[in-house]
C-alpha cells in the first residue's frame, strides 16, 4: 500500500475568501441567503470553510479495508449505499502521529475526509447519504477479511454524494479529542445510510486508492498559522 504522505501548505486566501465562522449543513437549502453549503458548512458564497491564513496537513490512509455482505477484501473500490445485498463498509486508517510530532499543541480548526469516486463510476442521478464514524478499537485488513469488525465510537457525521463529484465530509467533531485530549485514533468507518431496497436505489462507488493515488485523504486545518510553519514536509513509512 502507498505510504502516507504528510504535507503542509499555507492557506493564504484573503479575508473575503475564508469564513471565520460556519454552521453545519447537509444541503444547500439549509443555508441562509448569500451562503452556500460547502464541505458540510454554510459559508459566504465563494468562500472557504477554513480560517484565514490557517495551515493544512494532508494525510493519505495507512490502512484500507472493505467489508460487505459478499465478503471482505482489499479492493480498489467500495460500494457505499444502494441495495443492502450489495452495500459495503469502508475502513480507513490514518497516522495522526506525524501531525502531533510536527507541531506544538496544534489547534485543530477543521478536518475533512475526502472520498473520491471510482474513475469509471456511473454518475449518480439521486443523492446518496453517507455516514462516517470514528472507530473505537484497533484493526487491520486481515482481521476485517476474517469478519472481525472494529467497534464504532460515539458520534457520526453525514454527507451527500451527488453526480460524479468527490464527497467531502466534515469530521472536525470526530477528531477534536484526538488533538485536545490526545485520545487514540483508530480510523474511520464509512458506509451508506440504509435506503429502501428498490431497483432505483443507487450507491456511491468510492475509490480506495489501493492500486494508485486516487483514494481518500484526510485534510486537517490548524490555527494559529505559526503552529506548523517551521517544520518541513514529512513522509512517514507505514508501521510494519
N, C-alpha and C positions, 0 to 999 in steps of 0.2 A: 504493500500500500504506500501511497505517496507520503512523504514526510510532511510534518506540519510546519507551515511557514508562518512566521510572525513578522509583520512589517508595520512600521509606524508612519503615519502621514499626518501632516498638519492640515486641519480644516480652516482655511484662511478666507472663507467667504465673508462677504460684507455684512453689516448689521442687518440689512433688509433680507438677507438670504437665510440666516439662521434664526430659528424661532427660539426665544428664551423659555417659553412655557408651551406645553402641549397637553391635549386632552385625548385619552384613548378613544379609538373608534374602530369600526369594522367595515363600514360602508360610507360612501360619500354623503348620504342623507343624514348622517349623524353629526355632521359639522355645521357650524353657523355660516351665514352668508359671508363670502370673501375668504373662506377657508376650504381646504381640501384634505381628504383623508390620505395621508402618505405614511407608509410603513406603520399602519395602525395608530397614527397620531394625527389629530387635527392641527394643521399648521396653516399660516397665511399662504394663499395661492402663490406658487412659485418659490416657496420657502423650503427649508430643510428641517427635519425633526431632531437636530443636533445643536449643541451650543456653539456660539460664535468662537472661532479660533480654538475649538476643542481639538484633541488629538485622538487618533483612531488606531486600534490594533485589529488586524485581520487574521483569524485562525482557520486553518483547514483541519478536517477531522483526523484524529489519530486512530480512531476505530469506527468502522461502519458495519452494520449487520441488518438484515431484513428478515422479518418473521411474518408468516401468514398461514392461512388455513391450508394452503397447498404444500406447506413445509417451510423450512428455514434454510437460507443460503446467503452467501456473499455474492451479490449480483450487481449488475450495472444500473438497475433502476428499482424503484419501489412503487407499487400501485397503492395509492392512498385514497380511500373512499370508494364509492361505487358499490355494486352488489357485494354483500357480505361474503359470498363464496370466493371472491377474488381479492378482497381487501387485504392489505399487508400493513405491517408496522415497521417503521424505520427507526433504528437506534444509532445515535451519533455520539461519539466521544471526542472531547476537545481537551487539550492540555493547557490549563489556565496558569500553570506554574511559571511559564515564560513571562506572563504579564506580571505576576506577583514579584518576580525577581528583578524585573526591569524597571520597576517604579517603587517609590517610597510612598506608601499609603495612597494608592491611586483612588480617586473619587470617581466611581462609575456613574456617568450621566445617562447613558442609553446603551442598549445592546439589542442587536437584530440578528436573527437567524435567517439566512438567505437560502432558499430552496429552489434551484433552477429546474425547469422541466427537462425531460429526456429529449435529445436532439430531434428524433423523429416522432415525437408525441403529437397526436392529433389535437388541434385547438379545441378548447372547451367551449361548448355552446351554453352551458349552465354553470353557475358558480358552484365550487366545491369547497366546503368548510373543512379546515384543517385544525387539529388540536396538537399543541406542543406542551409536554410536561417534563419537568426535571426528574431525572432518575435518582432514586434514593439508595441504591445498592450497586456494588461493583459488578462488572460483567465483561465478557469478551465474546468475539464472534463464535468461538467454539461452543460456549455454553448456550448461546442463542440457538445454534444449529441443533443442539441436543434437546431443545424445548424448555430450558430453564430460563425463564424471562425475568429480568430485573424488576424490582418494585418501583412504582412511581411515587415521588414525593408529593407533598401538598402543593396546590397551585396549578393553574393552567392558563395558557394564552391561546387565542384562536385567531385565525386569519382566513381570508377568502382567496382561492385560486381562480383566476379568470384567463380565458383565451390561451395563449402560449407564453404568458408572462411568468417570470420568476416570482415566487412568493416571499415576501419579507415579513417576518413575524417579530413583533416587539416582545423580547424576552427579558426586558430590564428587571422586572419584579422577580423573575425566577432566579436571577443571578446576583442580586444585590447583597444577599447574605454571604455569598462566597467572597466578596471583597470587603464588606463592612465587618463581618464577624469571622472571616477566614474559615468558613464552612467548606467541607469537602465537596467537590463537584464530580459527579459520575456520568454526566452527559444528559442527552435529551431523548425523549421518545416522541415520535411524530406519527400520527395516524389521521385518517379521515373521520370526521364526525358521522356516525351512522345516519344513513338516509334510507327512505323507503326502497326496498328492492323492487325494481321495475326495469323494463327494457330501456328506459330513458336515463337511468342512473348513470352518472359519469364519475370517473376517477381522475385525480391528478397524478400523472406518472412522473415522479421525481427522479432526476439523475442522482446517483450515489457517488460518482467520482472515483469508483474503484478502478476503472480502466484508464482514466485520463484526469484532467484538472477541471472538469465541468461540474463537479459536485457541490454540495453545500459548503457554506462557510459562515463563520461567526464574526460579526463586526461589533467591536467594543469602542465606545466613545467615552473619553475621560475629560475631566476638568479638575483643577486648573490646567492651562496649557503647558506649564513647565513640568508636569508630573513625569512625562516620559521623554521629553525632548532631548535630554543629554545622552541618551543611550542609542547605539547604532542598531540597525535591523538585526534580528536574531533568527537563526534557523535551529530548531530543536529536532533531534532524532527521536523516533518513536521508541518507547520503552520495550525492550525485548520481551 
